[in-house]
């Protein structure tokens, strides 16, 4: 509901005002001080207000169904096609775009146009709502320019030229493409004998201060080599090209001969009358200049930079056309630069993603850095060297060059070890400062300063590097090493974006190397601890051949509680046997394993039977303070008689391999050690191990895997054992491990083989 204030008016006036206000929305639309129209996405008008119809000098009904671009001037139609419509489609709205209406009487109505594109739920354009404001005062210059005398043929030719330029620039996909189009179309527009394009360098020159950008020749056509060289060498030429203003002309004359005699002589030789300087701009910023050479038509004039319209200058229409071409080229350059930077950024992102995948698949520090160096060249640099910090200085495990012919130089770099501090080399400086060191330009003087010796200097010279970036590898404030990247002459110097990618890569490498180093240390420490908790090799026992194997899991720093023991009992010559597995894969499991093995040996002092050992351990588990449960198999074997006694606390039954084959002994397991005690004593199995037979005790790591259940593993064990009959205990252990475990083990394996001979 809309509130209105009519209290100050008389009664009659209030009634009339109220009526007008009540009709206000429709009236405001039809008689608004601006034109309103609605068009379909293709430009066909479907609704228009009275104001716009009056501007066009046609009834509103006659405008319905016509195309909005057809109501514009030629230049307006071109601009609508190349800028207005694409921008509206991309952004959904445009604001204050200058377009001219072509009226029936031949006059032009300058307007500022705002438009909004309405879209359906799927994002497809449905309707375009457009508002036009008269901009006569703002467009006085444009009206005067359009009103200037030009023939129909010239107008059509310039329109075709502009259309062709826009079309060609739209198809350009590189800076070189834009420059080539600009030279050829610029020459054709004013029938110039030659042309060249100079553009601002995209990056700060090496060693120069920020913002110190120079002009670079990008394209040239129809200009003699001498004249082109003189244009390049002319003093102050760059500032003239970038001098503020519109299209300018530098005539040939006495002043040019006095100021630039070489340039004047080259122009005289080329029979050039003047140079036309066309600014290349984008959003009001200078991006470079197009220089056109016009043929001599008479006597030269004084050297000056004059505004268009001065005697002997371009006609205003040609100057305006060139100015428009310069702006179009500037916009095309912006688009190309944005596209190229987007492509480069996408390539950098893809590289970082590939690096992350590569490092995730690596299994160790050395493999990680070597594979990373191979990935970095040639995608990120021509040379990649990775140094890792050690207690004795830098270790250089990786050095790769993109050119196979120069890889021998990188290999020689691997042999040159750098100190951790006190050297001017960028790798050492990055390590000392703990921040990136970027060498924008590699000179021979600099190489001599940073080289350790003549051999080092020779190698670095032969690499022919143009830039260098050294990024420290840091994790949790700890220096892990330095990533050093070098660029060669073909690649050119590094950009700020390249350095940023190198820093992001170094961050990823630091995290992976830190984790890998810690894991390797934990693995060595834990497996050393576990190995020290296991008993030494069993002593020789008359009448028996004994072989033991303990193989750690291959999945990293996990340690297990697997154990074995062979204890000769001096009283009667028997041998006590034990094999078991504490639940878990950590230091606690290994500690419990060591304690359990020690308690087992203590219990052997009064010669209890295997079942009695289990019962005593079950009864005293709480007193021992052991934190984990365990499975175990205890036994005793008399070498002279072969008498064998076994008892199991939840452990897998042992295997006997003999001439009759291989079979598991029927040892009935009781509850696991650490579980609530069973009311009945452990069941003991008794039998005889024949001469020539081999008893195999093992932990579940031998027969369990992630891809198969334990029954399948036990069946494979039987098959392997049958095929191994006749092998000694050592050969049998090796064969079983080779056939059942392979290189990737999810669990530790304890294996005990005892043959009666």
Helices and strands as residue ranges (DSSP letters): H 11-22, H 24-30, E 35-39, E 45-48, H 50-56, H 60-63, G 68-71, H 74-79, I 80-84, H 85-91, E 93-102, E 108-119, E 125-134, H 140-147, H 152-171, H 175-190, E 194-200, E 215-221, H 225-233, H 237-241, E 248-251, H 254-259, H 261-269, E 272-282, E 285-295, E 306-307, H 316-361, H 365-379, E 383-390, E 393-401, G 404-406, H 407-414, H 426-433, E 437-439, H 444-450, H 454-463, E 465-475, E 478-488, H 496-533, E 544-551, E 561-568, E 575-582, H 587-603, G 604-606, H 610-624, E 630-637, E 643-649, E 655-658, E 661-664, E 669-670, E 684-688, E 694-698, G 700-702, H 710-723, H 729-740, E 749-756
